[in-house]
Amino acid sequence: MRTEIDILENEILEKYPEVLDILLRDQTTQKNIIWATNNYEYFGESYLESKQIKSELITGINGDVIMPRVQKDQILQQSRVKNMAEVFTPSWICNAQNNLIDNAWFERKDVFNKEIPNEKKWKTNQAKIEFPKNKSWQDYINDKRLEISCGEAPYITSRYDTTTGEFIEIENRIGLLDRKLRIINENVDESNEWLEATKSAYKNIYAYEWQGDSLLLARESMLFTFIENYKSKFEKEPLLKSIQNIAEIISWNVWQMDGLKGVIPFSCGEIKTKTVNLFGEEETDNSFCKGCLNSNIFEHNGTYCLIMDWPNTGLKGKKIRYIDLLQNKHQSINGK
Ligand SMILES: C[S@@+](CC[C@H](N)C(=O)[O-])C[C@H]1O[C@@H](n2cnc3c(N)ncnc32)[C@H](O)[C@@H]1O
């Protein structure tokens, strides 16, 4: 199994046709995700923070442009702390917090592992996980989870410790997605059933992030978590179609958003409308974003982000605005 933590965009491009384009897609705008950081602008105009991340900007001779935070140089790391509060959480803390969720769900402690806090470690429980009387393994897979401002998504999958760069083997992973996949691995042996259950697991994991590079790394990690689990279970590569399906789910569920506004980063702004008055004179009306002026999340004039409410089977769900979940106004925008 590969144990390098930096997933290479060149490798995705060559081995898995169309997958990198899916991972770069912004499902709200139907364009690509944007850089949303000025860290790359010295490469040229296409790397300005408002520009889309195009596959050719990060592959070929540009194949090393995007790398995990732990491999970025110290000065860049510090500037990202200052500008975006980018401090990642060590895996042992992610584990302790994810355990709290499972303690509540299972109504008992130490379900997946036992924490060893003074050594900043954990010991994985090897025995098959038992479920409470009133709950099934399917209930666990279908329970929704969200990592807000996810960075490289260490709470979702712990392929590597985002603070040390240490690679973590599948059986010792502690992420919210890793836990769902462990449950599936323990309960399903037939490959079609495994794939359906795994798609359900991905449909029920959500995350958002501002910075485009971290968002792509989070999406790639989740995709490779799928490939690694499939290979470990069935001792062969998954079909390209299955990889593309999982990438499609990820591109909806792990999205680019300014979490304080519910919109695509930088999409709010001054809107100039030109009208002609009764006397034939042209008038310009400048309207500023009310949401930004009043710090009211419901009044922005930017592009509110769409997410997918998935059906149990299939990939045709209901598109909903994230913002409507905050108002409990769960409405479909495609009329279903
Ligand atoms: C403290 S890091 C946490 C990352 C990850 N959840 C972890 O625990 O390791 C904060 C993350 O929030 C992102 N961020 C900062 N402001 C944001 C905003 N308004 N909306 C969405 N993400 C934001 C940063 O880009 C950064 O990746």
The ligand as a Gaussian input file, in Angstrom:
#p B3LYP/6-31G(d) Opt

LIG

0 1
 C       -8.019000      25.995000      12.838000
 S       -8.054000      25.357000      11.145000
 C       -8.887000      23.847000      11.479000
 C       -8.779000      22.837000      10.378000
 C       -9.261000      21.439000      10.740000
 N      -10.671000      21.439000      11.072000
 C       -8.469000      20.902000      11.921000
 O       -9.022000      20.829000      13.025000
 O       -7.312000      20.530000      11.769000
 C       -9.198000      26.444000      10.549000
 C       -9.577000      26.277000       9.075000
 O      -10.652000      27.169000       8.852000
 C      -10.550000      27.710000       7.573000
 N      -11.316000      28.972000       7.621000
 C      -10.978000      30.155000       8.169000
 N      -11.995000      31.037000       8.035000
 C      -13.004000      30.378000       7.407000
 C      -14.318000      30.739000       7.006000
 N      -14.813000      31.968000       7.200000
 N      -15.071000      29.817000       6.386000
 C      -14.603000      28.561000       6.159000
 N      -13.372000      28.145000       6.534000
 C      -12.575000      29.045000       7.154000
 C       -9.061000      27.889000       7.354000
 O       -8.752000      27.936000       5.981000
 C       -8.507000      26.664000       8.065000
 O       -8.331000      25.599000       7.169000

